[in-house]
Each structure stands twice: as structure tokens, then as C-alpha cells.
Amino acid sequence: MVNNKLLNKSTFYEKEPENIFSNLYLTGIILIIAFAFVGYAMYNYMNKLKEDEIKGNSSFYGEDVNLYEPLFKEQVNTINECITMCKNDIICDGITYNDKSQICSGTKNGLIRNENSNYNAWVKPQELKLNEYDKKDFSKSVIVGYTKTKKNISGVTLSNPYMLGYFSYSFNLTIYDFYKNYGSWRHILHKGTSIDDGKLVNYQSWENLVKDFPNQCIGVWLAPFTNNLRIAVTTEIETNKNYGSYEHAFVEKCKSNNKDCYITDTLGSKWIDKSRQCDDTIPTTKMITHIEFFDNDLQNIPINKNINITINFRGTDVEVYYDGKIVKVVKLDGIPKSNKSNLYVMNDKTFGGEISNLLYYPNSLTYENVNDILKLKA
């Protein structure tokens, strides 16, 4: 038999759940917050559309047209390809596209101007731009913002390494057509031996290539029959050198009257040891240069994918980063030999693709520096 007292007590403490929407005040607050979020999202969306829109009958050239030089000037099929080029170039602020000639011009610090119906402009949205601090920091290291055709950069514009053998290069690479110039070493970039105008860099043999291009600091090539990258560098080696505190096993001596010291094997110096005679032999040490390349190369570079390669030199040690991850550490035989020659990018015969954000630093990078660069990759 059920205890009525217990039943009534249980029923007394049980309450029907309160409907949240029965409270008009709380419901009003929730609706206001919801409408505010929707309005904010719509506002940002409309602003993005406005910023990202293509401006017809307009151009986006430099502030002073008479002194204007485009960051890049390429022929592309559509304005969307042109926009992508600018997005991939960290110092590009906008583009001008001529529908008739299909010429795409990238511009830094430009102005919108009225043009005829052949022209369309696009300005990079604010969220895609670097802040002023980062832009200043990276732009001073940019050699090429974007290219899919050959470029020659004067060597005098690139500083020598602050310390011998300590420097770095970084670039984004996309290969679209692996079979373009198949069977030859495809030129990506090199700084050194000059290429005459109109000359084809056409080699199937690596030995013949380095014979004609002995000066590379650095060189990057795509292999003739595989999608492997070869990184090369001209180094300088001192041969026949003995190592130790005193090369000829002589000792330091000091004069008793004034404590001036000298090494007994040092000839022709202020404190020459006159108690011994020199045989006038010529030292056998000498400097030789040759090209080194990294064993096994960088293999299986993907097609139709934008990747970052950073090559970091620290004297005789080299670090190679692939999309921010270190994939190869190489010990060179000698010290990289710097030069003031031009930097050649994508000279014929080259690969089918594009390079963006080619950076040069006259010093070595830290792991954090490499990852900061990686953030620039579109």
C-alpha cells in the first residue's frame, strides 16, 4: 500500500521546469545579442565584399606615374590569376589588369585611377596585408615578390654576408608543369656565372653544367628526369694545411728585458728569430674552389603545391627547411665563396611554374625566423 504522506511530500518538492522563453526580459536580451552578432557578421561580410571587389574602368598604379615601375608585369589569361599573383607577393598592394592585352601589373603603394573599359583594378584587402612593422622587416629582404618568367637582379643590390659563409635564402615554389624542358637540368635560380642574353642553359650532364657555371653561391636546379631539387654552392678550401697551435712545431719566446714575445717560426716579422736561418721554401698551402652539392638532393617535390624552401648557411654547415621543417643538415668541405655577380631567376631552360617571396638575408636565421617566413606563404 502506497504511503500517501510520502507521495504528497514527493509531489510537494517536484516542480515543473520553467520555460526560459516565459521570461520576456531574458528573451529580449537573448534576441538583442543574437541580432547584434548577425549584424556584425553581415557588416564584416559586406565590407570584405567591398574590399575584395574588382573595380571596373580603373587602374592601380604608383602614386607618381612618371616614376612608376611595377613589381611584376606578366601576361595571364584571367584577372583572377592576376589577383592570385598579388596575393602571393607579400609587398604587392594591388593589381591592374588589361582585358585586351591580358597584361597583369602588380603595384606597391598605388592609387586607384579612372581608365577606359579595358582596365580593371583590384586592391588587396586589409586582412591580407602585413602590418607595417612586419612589412618593413620582410620587404627589405625581398629580392623577387613573384615571377613565372626570367629575372636578373643586379648583384650590387645584395649585401655581402656580415660574416664569411653565414647567409640564407628562402623562396616559395610551385611546379605546374613537370614535363616542361624534360631531359635538361631546369634552372630555378643561381647567383654567380653570368648568362648572356638569349643563351639557353641546356645541360643533361651535371658535370658539363658546373664546368660552364663554376660560380654559384647559391644554385638551385630541378633534375632532368625526376622532380628532385639540387642545391649547389661554390666553396673555397685551404689545402695542405697543418693544424695545431704552432704549424711548424716551434715555440713562443719572450725577450727578458721588455717581455716582448714572438713565435720562432715567424719569418719577416718585427721579432724575427735571427738565431735560425730560413730555407726560403714556399708554403705548400693554397686555396682551391669547387662546386659542392647536397647528397640525395631534395626528392619528390610535389606538383601543383606551393611549398617553401629555406637554405640556411652557417659556415661549413647548411640547414635545409621544407615548409618550416628541417629536412637536411649538410657538412660542406669548404666555406661558401660569396660573389657580387647577378642573381638569375628562372632563365631558359627552366621549369613550368612560379616563384614567390624570394628572400635573401646576409646572415644566418634561427628556427623562429624560418617559421616567421613560413607565415608569409599563401
Residue, then its C-alpha position, 0 to 999 in steps of 0.5 A: m500500500v502506497n504511503n500517501k504522506l510520502l507521495n504528497k511530500s514527493t509531489f510537494y518538492e517536484k516542480e515543473p521546469e520553467n520555460i526560459f522563453s516565459n521570461l520576456y526580459l531574458t528573451g529580449i536580451i537573448l534576441i538583442i545579442a543574437f541580432a547584434f552578432v548577425g549584424y556584425a557578421m553581415y557588416n564584416y561580410m559586406n565590407k570584405l565584399k567591398e574590399d575584395e571587389i574588382k573595380g571596373n574602368s580603373s587602374f592601380y598604379g604608383e602614386d607618381v606615374n612618371l616614376y612608376e615601375p611595377l613589381f611584376k608585369e606578366q601576361v595571364n589569361t584571367i584577372n583572377e590569376c592576376i589577383t592570385m599573383c598579388k596575393n602571393d607577393i607579400i609587398c604587392d598592394g594591388i593589381t591592374y589588369n588589361d582585358k585586351s592585352q591580358i597584361c597583369s601589373g602588380t603595384k606597391n603603394g598605388l592609387i586607384r585611377n579612372e581608365n577606359s573599359n579595358y582596365n580593371a583594378w583590384v586592391k588587396p584587402q586589409e586582412l591580407k596585408l602585413n602590418e607595417y612593422d612586419k612589412k618593413d622587416f620582410s620587404k627589405s629582404v625581398i629580392v623577387g615578390y613573384t615571377k613565372t618568367k626570367k629575372n636578373i637582379s643586379g648583384v650590387t643590390l645584395s649585401n655581402p654576408y656580415m660574416l664569411g659563409y653565414f647567409s640564407y635564402s628562402f623562396n616559395l615554389t610551385i611546379y605546374d608543369f613537370y614535363k616542361n624542358y624534360g631531359s635538361w637540368r631546369h634552372i630555378l635560380h643561381k647567383g654567380t656565372s653570368i648568362d648572356d642574353g638569349k643563351l639557353v642553359n641546356y645541360q643533361s650532364w651535371e658535370n658539363l653544367v658546373k664546368d660552364f657555371p663554376n660560380q654559384c653561391i647559391g644554385v638551385w636546379l630541378a633534375p632532368f628526369t625526376n622532380n628532385l631539387r639540387i642545391a649547389v654552392t661554390t666553396e673555397i678550401e685551404t689545402n695542405k694545411n697543418y693544424g695545431s697551435y704552432e704549424h711548424a712545431f716551434v715555440e713562443k719566446c719572450k725577450s727578458n728585458n721588455k717581455d716582448c714575445y714572438i713565435t720562432d717560426t715567424l719569418g719577416s716579422k718585427w721579432i724575427d728569430k735571427s738565431r735560425q736561418c730560413d730555407d726560403t721554401i714556399p708554403t705548400t698551402k693554397m686555396i682551391t674552389h669547387i662546386e659542392f652539392f647536397d647528397n640525395d638532393l631534395q626528392n619528390i617535390p610535389i606538383n601543383k603545391n606551393i611549398n617553401i624552401t629555406i637554405n640556411f648557411r652557417g659556415t661549413d654547415v647548411e640547414v635545409y627547411y621544407d615548409g618550416k621543417i628541417v629536412k637536411v643538415v649538410k657538412l660542406d668541405g669548404i666555406p661558401k665563396s660569396n660573389k657580387s655577380n647577378l642573381y638569375v631567376m628562372n632563365d631558359k631552360t627552366f621549369g613550368g611554374e612560379i616563384s614567390n617571396l624570394l628572400y635573401y638575408p646576409n646572415s644566418l636565421t634561427y628556427e623562429n625566423v624560418n617559421d616567421i617566413l613560413k607565415l608569409k606563404a599563401 
